[in-house]
Amino acid sequence: KQELQRNYINTGHLVVTRASFDALGGVREELVSGEDYDFSMRARQQGYRLHDNKQLRVIHHGYPTSLLQFARRERWHGEGDYQSWRAFTGSKIAIASQLCLAAALTAAGMALVRGNAGWLLAGLAPLTVISTLAAVTRWRPAAIADLPAVILLAHVYFISRAVSLFSNLARRLAG
């Protein structure tokens, strides 16, 4: 058996007894995304152990086929990070994304005020550093030649996750 202790289990391969599911209150239907993470965190708080069985395989239909589709999907996934202050502060990705967005927006403002495009490069530095670290450590490209494309995807990933805050706010204001 190849099992690994994990922080959460993706719903694509979540297996739980009905009794445990009911005892934990099931999946919170009001959540837009992140319901698997929320369920797993409640399970861990109640003393359940989570195991990621690598033998379980998931076939996911509908993966994005363009950069725009990827950005939209990640914006939607990120909305779960902004459903509460606790969700936000518990998400390293949400915090990193917002820091990158703040740096980029501040730099863009400085570039406009000072009339110096060099500020844009300085503002993109945090995003580039975080994206490069994520590309190398998390997504690990198969070949070094693939690294620039993976870094670009990481940029889109973090920007899309940051924009989730505004999507979430707009949805809440609408209704």
KAWODA-V484985 format. One record per pair of residues at least 24 apart in sequence whose ideal C-beta (glycine too) atoms are under 7 Angstrom apart, sorted by the first residue. I is the first residue (numbers start at 0). J is the second residue. Records with the same first field share a line. If there is no record, write none. Layout:
I: J  J
This chain:
1: 52  53  54
2: 50  51  52
3: 50  51
4: 48  49  50
5: 49  50  51
6: 39
7: 35  36  39  40  49
8: 35  39  49  51
9: 35
10: 34  35
11: 57  59
12: 55  57
19: 47
30: 79  82
31: 78  79
32: 75  76  78  79
33: 79  80
36: 79
66: 155
69: 155
70: 155  159
73: 156  159  160
74: 159  162  163  166
77: 159  160  163
78: 163  166  167
80: 163
81: 163  164  167
92: 160
93: 160
95: 129  157
96: 157  160  161
97: 161  164
98: 125
99: 125  126  129  157  161
100: 161
102: 126
126: 154  157
129: 157
130: 154  157
